[in-house]
Amino acid sequence: MLTRWEPGSYTREDTPAIPYAIDLTNYPGENAHQEWVRCIREGKSPEFSSARTARHITEILLAGLESARTGQRIAVASTL
C-alpha cells in the first residue's frame, strides 16, 4: 500500500497534509521499489508518477501559496 499526501490547505502552510491510501491490488504484482528498478532497467517512466510531474505539481502549489500571500496572479512556467 502506498500513501499519497495532499495539502490540508492551499492557503495555510501550517495546516498538516492529509494522507490518502493508494490501492495497488490491480497493479502488476510488484511493489513500488521493484517497479522503480524495472522502469530504470527498461528506460521507461513509472506509470503513476514521475519526477517531472512532481516538479510541475510542486511549482503549482508554490505558486498558489505565493498568490495567496500576495493576492496576485502567479505564472506557472513548467508544463507536462
C-alpha positions in Angstrom: 0.0 0.0 0.0 1.3 3.4 -0.9 0.3 6.8 0.5 -0.5 9.9 -1.4 -0.3 13.2 0.6 -2.4 16.2 -0.3 -2.2 19.6 1.4 -4.6 20.2 4.2 -4.9 23.8 2.9 -3.8 25.6 -0.2 -3.5 28.9 1.6 -2.2 28.0 5.1 1.3 26.5 5.3 0.8 25.4 8.9 -2.1 23.0 8.1 -1.0 19.4 8.1 -1.1 17.3 5.0 -3.8 14.7 4.5 -2.8 11.1 3.7 -4.7 9.0 1.2 -4.0 5.3 0.6 -3.3 4.2 -2.9 -4.7 0.8 -3.6 -2.3 -1.3 -5.7 -4.3 -4.5 -5.8 -4.8 -4.2 -9.5 -1.2 -3.2 -10.1 1.1 -5.9 -11.5 2.5 -7.9 -8.5 5.4 -5.6 -7.9 6.0 -3.3 -5.0 6.9 0.3 -5.7 10.7 -0.3 -5.4 10.5 -3.2 -7.9 8.5 -1.0 -10.3 11.1 1.8 -10.0 14.0 -0.6 -10.7 12.1 -2.2 -13.6 11.4 1.2 -15.1 15.1 2.2 -14.9 16.2 -1.1 -16.5 13.7 -0.7 -19.3 14.2 3.0 -19.7 10.6 3.8 -19.0 8.8 6.3 -16.7 6.7 4.8 -13.9 3.0 4.7 -14.8 1.7 6.5 -11.8 4.4 9.2 -11.2 7.5 10.9 -12.5 9.9 13.5 -11.2 8.8 15.8 -14.0 5.2 15.5 -12.8 6.2 16.1 -9.2 8.2 19.2 -10.1 5.2 20.6 -12.0 2.8 19.9 -9.2 5.2 21.5 -6.7 5.5 24.6 -8.8 1.7 24.9 -9.0 1.4 24.5 -5.2 4.1 27.0 -4.5 2.6 29.5 -7.0 -0.8 29.0 -5.2 0.9 29.8 -1.8 2.6 32.9 -3.3 -0.7 34.0 -4.9 -2.5 33.7 -1.6 0.2 35.6 0.2 0.4 38.5 -2.4 -3.1 38.5 -3.8 -1.5 38.5 -7.3 -1.7 36.0 -10.2 1.5 33.9 -10.3 2.5 32.3 -13.7 3.5 28.7 -13.8 6.4 28.2 -16.2 6.6 24.4 -16.3 4.4 22.1 -18.4 3.7 18.4 -18.7 
